[in-house]
Amino acid sequence: MKVKRLLMVALAACLGVCTLFAGCREYSDAGINGTLKITYYKGGTGSEWLEELAAEFEEATKIKVELTADAKATENAKTLLESNRDLPDLMFILYTNWHEYVQKGWLADMDDLFDGTFSYDVNDIKITSKYDVGNTGVYAESGAKTDLTLKDIMTSDFVDYGKMAPKRGDDEHYYVMPWTSPCTGIVYNVDILESVGYDQPPKTEAQLKDLCQKLVAKGIAPFSWGGQEMGYWSFPVLTWWAQSSGVDTWENFYQFESPEVFNDPGRTNALRLWQDLIVDPDDGSIINSVDKPMGRDHMSAQTQFVAGKAAMTPTGSWIETEVGEFTKPGFRMKMMATPIIEGAKSDEQILNTSAGDFACIPKNAKNVDAAKAFLAYMNRPEWVERFTKITGVPRAFNYKPSTIEGTSEFAQSCFELFENSTLMYRVSNSPLYVYANVSEWPKYGDNVFGNLMTETKVTPEWIVNDMYEYAKKQWSTWEKLS
């Protein structure tokens, strides 16, 4: 169900008697075709931050803003863009194959937002894509204090996330802007872990398995998860892969230089640990889990967790906002550093920040420049700080979210990991990734996990080798597509 929030002038203004009331706002239509329309995914970070930002942007620019919350904004994006009808001016959605949107010519480029040349004058206010540190600690680590561009202030590994050429041989441009950099992994119930002797979360695979045994012995489900959203398991599993192979090897995988990248033993090791935790080795049934997890989606899994039905859940730093209404006062949760897998290349702390949420502007939107102005306003240091304070989620910028006052114990646990870990980013400019949509688990996708839960006892070794053989057969086809 879609929920609309329209920031409107008072009824008196609609009746043409605005001048009778002190403080009544007159909206500008200079350079604006009607209302600035924004569609966004409501889950995760919620609506409060965007409602406050829209209200402040309206007050500053006198541009009317209409917000449309859509729980299926990501799934509907392709159909909406392809139809070229009733397009919003700006979209905030979750990770999806935005590269296809660029290839089809559906997105406006954002080069001027990234290189600092964007400028928008409206109602005596000038909005630019250059930033000053000001009185906040945001961007303080970027070097200069004034005239910082988006390229200067973004986390270095994420700067080129939204950059690609529409076709091979064309010039590259920026088409999407990451709007979150969430921490992902395993979130745990502090009180439940303490009740079985874990005052601190498990640090290693052996400790994680020991914890599961202790929980089961007390009749507590170790994990709450949803079989309808198996991709949530990728948060810890990709981290175990990076631990096992090394972060550099994991990042190099996404360059897809040859089919051999699919023959990485770290992939097998990561899936092996997941299978050890969730699948009974004798009959392939589900273990260490809440009741009937395969029928649950991510919301059901998270609400089960905050209801105390399980000790842990694979998720991200958005959980506090997303299921806040179901969380009872006094409930304590934190995000743990993903336990180190047996056989890891090193014991460095790694954090998966590869969720990939982004903002984009339809090329045929009525108000492209106003949409860019909104994004430029959103990237001001004071608003990066406010976004994190409201949502508990970091953005992909050079700052220390832990210094922001008024954030929760849970948010602080995420920030500690964000600031003190080697960060993993799923970023690639490989033609196979950009144009052929080749991903981690070819042939299977997120169903790779489901295939490890069978009575036929499919092994991680077999399934990784099957993907490797499939990649070798498909390689020439993928190269042609790219």
ABEGO torsion letter per residue (X at the ends): XBBBBBBBBBAAAAAGAAAABBGBBBBBABGBBEBBBBBBBABGAEAAAAAAAAAAAAAAAGBBBBBBBBAAAAAAAAAAAAAGBGBBABBBBBBBBAAAAAAAGABBBAAAAAAGABBBBBGGBBBBABBBAEABABGAAAGBABGBBAAAABBAAAAAAABBBABBGBBBBBABBBABBBBBEBBBBAAAAAAAGBABBBABAAAAAAAAAAAAAAGBBABBBBAABAAAAAAAAAAAAAAAAEAAAAAAAAAGABAAAAABAAAAAAAAAAAAAABBAAAGBBBGBBBGAAABBAAAAAAAAAAGABABBBBBAAAAAAAAAABBBGBBBBBBBBBBBBGBABABBBBBAAAGBBBBBBAABABAAAAAAAAAAAABAAAAAAAAAAAGBBBBBBBBAAABBGBBAAAAAAAAAAAABBBBBBBBABAAAAAAGBBABBGAEAAAAAAABBAAGBBAAAAAAAAAAAAAAAAAAAAAAX
